[in-house]
Amino acid sequence: MNMFFQSIMAGLETGSLYALAALGLVLIFRTSDVINFAQGEMAMFSAFIAFKLFDGMKLPYPLAFLGAIVFAILFGFIVERVFIRPASKASLVSKMIITLGLIMIVGGLANALFGIDSHYFRKAIVADNMNIKGVVIQPNAIFIIAITFFIMAGLFYMINKTKMGIAIRATAQDENTAKMMGIPVSKVYSMSWIIATILGAIAGILIAPTTNVSTAMMGEVHLKSFIAAVLGGFGSFYGPVVGGLIIGVLDNLVGMYISLTWKTVIVYGLLILTLIIKPTGIFGKTHRKKV
């Protein structure tokens, strides 16, 4: 039973990071109908910035973390303005191809600037593990779960209670109507990319102690965050959070009780079965158009 609860805790830790990254994907998709396939690469680059500030410039961890967030803000803004906005009149497929191209650009730039070596990056909280009735709990895991839920709660508050959130939801519902109501849709696009890049950066930095900082560090994380968004439903802001937690917990439980070798196959198999039953995801809704 202790191993079960320990596995649940580990699943919540990784699942919350999947949820953060998935929420960024859904935010961009809801406002602009574009799936940012370069989300993982952009998160990797931000994680490298945090590592270089900490290890290279010897800044304290909190300052290195904040420095990477500032970089993510600029990074998201530049990507939207330079690559996405000029293609605003292009087809959705063309926009998605642009994000695929960004994978090559960002990955190649990271290889040129940082090299292909893997680097260890310390945990956010360095402290002794706690033992609660036989269940070993890492303080860093508690921190990751707490900070991700705090960030998601703040984001949900912003989406539901602020003018910017109303603008984001209105743009997500109908871009043309939002424009007629005087909503600055272009600013909404920029803000969505900035927020999504920040969420990806935080996920990348916090997961770095597990994966190490390298150009390939976000490959599996990005894939599972995408799967989490699909599972929860791209049509909901809450869906990717639930989907990320389900993927994280299920991944750990299957690895512990069934097979480490086959856990990814089994988890994705269960995902496919779920989507066959409900193609729009857990919280997704089927939209019907009147003819």
C-alpha positions as CSV (number, residue, x, y, z in Angstrom):
1,M,0.0,0.0,0.0
2,N,2.9,2.4,0.8
3,M,4.3,1.8,-2.7
4,F,0.9,2.5,-4.2
5,F,0.7,5.9,-2.5
6,Q,4.3,6.7,-3.4
7,S,3.6,5.9,-7.0
8,I,0.5,8.2,-6.9
9,M,2.6,11.0,-5.5
10,A,5.2,10.5,-8.2
11,G,2.5,10.4,-10.8
12,L,1.0,13.7,-9.5
13,E,4.4,15.3,-9.7
14,T,5.0,14.4,-13.4
15,G,1.4,14.7,-14.3
16,S,1.2,18.3,-13.0
17,L,4.1,19.2,-15.3
18,Y,2.3,17.5,-18.3
19,A,-0.7,19.5,-17.3
20,L,1.2,22.8,-17.4
21,A,2.6,22.1,-20.9
22,A,-0.7,20.8,-22.2
23,L,-2.5,23.9,-20.9
24,G,-0.2,26.0,-23.0
25,L,-1.0,24.0,-26.1
26,V,-4.7,24.3,-25.5
27,L,-4.5,28.1,-24.9
28,I,-2.9,28.7,-28.3
29,F,-5.2,26.3,-30.0
30,R,-8.3,27.8,-28.5
31,T,-7.4,31.4,-29.5
32,S,-5.9,30.7,-33.0
33,D,-6.7,27.1,-33.9
34,V,-3.0,26.4,-34.2
35,I,-1.3,23.4,-32.5
36,N,2.2,24.6,-31.5
37,F,4.3,21.5,-32.3
38,A,7.4,23.5,-31.2
39,Q,6.2,23.9,-27.6
40,G,8.7,21.3,-26.4
41,E,11.6,22.8,-28.2
42,M,10.8,26.3,-26.9
43,A,10.5,24.9,-23.3
44,M,13.9,23.2,-23.8
45,F,15.5,26.5,-24.8
46,S,14.1,28.3,-21.8
47,A,15.4,25.5,-19.5
48,F,18.9,25.9,-21.1
49,I,18.7,29.7,-20.3
50,A,17.9,28.9,-16.7
51,F,20.8,26.4,-16.5
52,K,23.3,28.9,-18.1
53,L,22.2,31.7,-15.7
54,F,22.6,29.3,-12.7
55,D,25.7,27.3,-13.7
56,G,27.5,29.7,-16.0
57,M,26.7,33.1,-14.4
58,K,26.4,31.6,-10.9
59,L,23.1,33.4,-10.2
60,P,21.0,32.0,-7.3
61,Y,18.4,29.5,-8.4
62,P,15.4,31.9,-7.9
63,L,17.1,34.6,-10.0
64,A,18.0,32.0,-12.7
65,F,14.4,30.8,-12.7
66,L,13.0,34.3,-13.0
67,G,15.5,35.1,-15.7
68,A,14.3,32.2,-17.7
69,I,10.7,33.3,-17.3
70,V,11.6,36.8,-18.6
71,F,13.3,35.2,-21.5
72,A,10.2,33.0,-22.1
73,I,8.1,36.2,-22.3
74,L,10.3,37.7,-24.9
75,F,10.6,34.4,-26.7
76,G,6.9,33.9,-27.0
77,F,6.3,37.4,-28.1
78,I,9.0,37.2,-30.8
79,V,7.8,33.9,-32.2
80,E,4.2,35.1,-32.5
81,R,5.2,38.4,-34.1
82,V,7.9,37.1,-36.4
83,F,6.6,33.7,-37.5
84,I,2.9,33.4,-36.7
85,R,1.4,36.9,-37.3
86,P,2.8,37.4,-40.8
87,A,1.0,34.1,-41.7
88,S,-2.3,35.2,-40.2
89,K,-4.1,34.8,-43.5
90,A,-2.5,31.5,-44.3
91,S,-4.4,28.2,-43.9
92,L,-4.3,26.3,-40.6
93,V,-2.2,23.6,-42.2
94,S,0.4,26.2,-43.2
95,K,0.5,27.6,-39.7
96,M,1.1,24.2,-38.2
97,I,3.9,23.6,-40.8
98,I,5.4,26.8,-39.5
99,T,5.5,25.4,-36.0
100,L,7.0,22.2,-37.3
101,G,9.7,24.4,-38.9
102,L,10.2,26.1,-35.6
103,I,11.3,22.7,-34.2
104,M,14.2,22.7,-36.6
105,I,15.1,26.4,-36.0
106,V,15.0,26.3,-32.2
107,G,16.6,22.8,-32.0
108,G,19.4,23.8,-34.4
109,L,20.0,27.1,-32.6
110,A,20.1,25.2,-29.3
111,N,22.7,22.7,-30.7
112,A,24.8,25.6,-32.0
113,L,24.7,27.6,-28.8
114,F,24.6,25.0,-26.1
115,G,26.0,21.8,-27.7
116,I,24.6,18.3,-27.6
117,D,25.9,17.4,-24.1
118,S,23.5,16.6,-21.2
119,H,23.8,18.7,-18.1
120,Y,22.6,18.1,-14.5
121,F,20.4,20.8,-13.2
122,R,19.6,20.9,-9.5
123,K,16.1,20.6,-8.0
124,A,14.1,23.6,-7.0
125,I,14.0,22.4,-3.4
126,V,17.0,20.6,-2.0
127,A,16.1,19.0,1.2
128,D,15.9,15.6,2.9
129,N,13.0,13.3,2.0
130,M,10.2,13.0,4.4
131,N,8.9,9.6,5.6
132,I,5.2,9.7,6.5
133,K,4.0,6.3,7.8
134,G,6.3,4.5,5.4
135,V,5.6,6.7,2.4
136,V,8.7,8.5,1.2
137,I,7.8,12.0,0.0
138,Q,10.3,14.3,-1.7
139,P,9.9,18.0,-0.7
140,N,10.7,18.9,-4.3
141,A,7.7,16.9,-5.4
142,I,5.4,18.7,-3.0
143,F,6.8,22.0,-4.3
144,I,6.2,21.1,-7.9
145,I,2.6,20.0,-7.3
146,A,1.9,23.1,-5.2
147,I,3.4,25.6,-7.6
148,T,1.8,24.1,-10.6
149,F,-1.6,24.1,-9.0
150,F,-1.0,27.7,-7.8
151,I,-0.1,28.7,-11.4
152,M,-3.1,26.9,-12.9
153,A,-5.5,28.4,-10.2
154,G,-4.1,31.9,-11.1
155,L,-4.5,31.2,-14.8
156,F,-8.1,30.0,-14.4
157,Y,-8.9,33.1,-12.3
158,M,-7.4,35.3,-15.0
159,I,-9.4,33.5,-17.8
160,N,-12.7,33.7,-15.9
161,K,-12.5,36.9,-13.9
162,T,-10.4,39.5,-15.7
163,K,-10.8,41.5,-18.9
164,M,-7.9,39.8,-20.6
165,G,-9.5,36.4,-19.7
166,I,-12.8,37.5,-21.2
167,A,-11.0,38.6,-24.3
168,I,-9.3,35.2,-24.5
169,R,-12.6,33.4,-24.1
170,A,-14.4,35.6,-26.6
171,T,-11.6,35.1,-29.2
172,A,-11.7,31.4,-28.5
173,Q,-15.5,31.4,-29.1
174,D,-15.6,33.5,-32.3
175,E,-12.7,35.6,-33.6
176,N,-14.9,37.7,-36.0
177,T,-17.4,38.5,-33.3
178,A,-14.7,39.4,-30.9
179,K,-13.2,41.9,-33.4
180,M,-16.7,43.5,-33.9
181,M,-17.0,43.9,-30.1
182,G,-13.7,45.9,-30.0
183,I,-11.5,43.2,-28.6
184,P,-7.9,43.6,-29.7
185,V,-7.5,40.1,-31.1
186,S,-3.9,40.6,-32.1
187,K,-3.0,41.4,-28.5
188,V,-4.9,38.3,-27.4
189,Y,-2.8,36.2,-29.8
190,S,0.4,37.7,-28.4
191,M,-0.6,37.1,-24.8
192,S,-1.7,33.6,-25.5
193,W,1.7,32.7,-27.0
194,I,3.5,34.5,-24.1
195,I,1.5,32.6,-21.5
196,A,2.0,29.3,-23.3
197,T,5.7,29.8,-23.6
198,I,5.9,30.7,-19.9
199,L,4.0,27.5,-18.9
200,G,6.3,25.4,-21.1
201,A,9.4,27.0,-19.6
202,I,8.3,26.3,-16.1
203,A,7.5,22.7,-16.9
204,G,10.9,22.4,-18.6
205,I,12.9,23.9,-15.7
206,L,11.1,21.9,-13.0
207,I,11.4,18.6,-14.9
208,A,15.1,19.2,-15.7
209,P,16.5,17.4,-12.6
210,T,14.8,14.2,-13.9
211,T,15.6,14.4,-17.6
212,N,18.8,16.6,-17.4
213,V,19.2,19.6,-19.5
214,S,19.8,18.6,-23.1
215,T,18.4,19.4,-26.6
216,A,16.3,16.2,-26.4
217,M,15.0,16.7,-22.8
218,M,11.4,17.7,-23.8
219,G,10.7,15.1,-26.4
220,E,8.7,12.6,-24.2
221,V,7.3,15.4,-22.1
222,H,5.9,17.3,-25.1
223,L,4.4,14.1,-26.5
224,K,2.7,13.3,-23.2
225,S,1.5,16.8,-22.8
226,F,0.0,16.7,-26.2
227,I,-1.7,13.3,-25.4
228,A,-2.9,14.9,-22.1
229,A,-4.6,17.7,-24.1
230,V,-6.2,15.3,-26.4
231,L,-7.4,13.1,-23.6
232,G,-8.8,16.0,-21.6
233,G,-10.2,17.7,-24.7
234,F,-8.8,20.6,-26.7
235,G,-12.1,22.4,-26.3
236,S,-11.7,22.9,-22.6
237,F,-9.3,24.8,-20.4
238,Y,-9.8,22.3,-17.6
239,G,-9.4,19.2,-19.7
240,P,-5.6,19.3,-20.2
241,V,-5.1,19.6,-16.4
242,V,-7.2,16.5,-15.7
243,G,-5.6,14.7,-18.7
244,G,-2.1,15.5,-17.5
245,L,-2.8,14.2,-14.1
246,I,-4.4,11.0,-15.4
247,I,-1.4,10.4,-17.8
248,G,1.1,11.0,-15.0
249,V,-0.6,8.7,-12.4
250,L,-1.5,6.0,-14.9
251,D,2.0,6.0,-16.3
252,N,3.5,5.3,-12.8
253,L,0.9,2.7,-11.8
254,V,1.2,0.7,-15.0
255,G,5.0,0.8,-14.7
256,M,4.8,-0.5,-11.1
257,Y,2.1,-3.1,-11.3
258,I,2.2,-4.3,-14.9
259,S,5.4,-3.6,-16.9
260,L,8.1,-0.9,-17.1
261,T,8.9,-2.0,-20.6
262,W,5.3,-1.9,-21.9
263,K,3.9,0.9,-19.7
264,T,4.0,3.5,-22.6
265,V,2.3,1.1,-25.0
266,I,-0.4,0.2,-22.4
267,V,-1.1,3.8,-21.4
268,Y,-1.4,4.9,-25.0
269,G,-3.6,1.9,-25.8
270,L,-5.9,2.9,-23.0
271,L,-5.9,6.4,-24.3
272,I,-6.9,5.3,-27.8
273,L,-9.7,3.2,-26.3
274,T,-10.9,6.3,-24.4
275,L,-10.9,8.4,-27.5
276,I,-12.8,5.7,-29.5
277,I,-15.5,5.9,-26.8
278,K,-15.4,9.8,-26.6
279,P,-13.4,11.3,-29.5
280,T,-13.6,14.9,-28.3
281,G,-11.9,14.0,-25.0
282,I,-13.2,13.9,-21.4
283,F,-14.3,17.5,-21.3
284,G,-14.6,18.1,-25.0
285,K,-17.9,19.0,-26.6
286,T,-19.2,18.2,-30.1
287,H,-19.9,21.4,-32.0
288,R,-22.7,21.2,-34.6
289,K,-23.2,23.8,-37.3
290,K,-26.6,24.6,-38.6
291,V,-26.9,24.5,-42.4
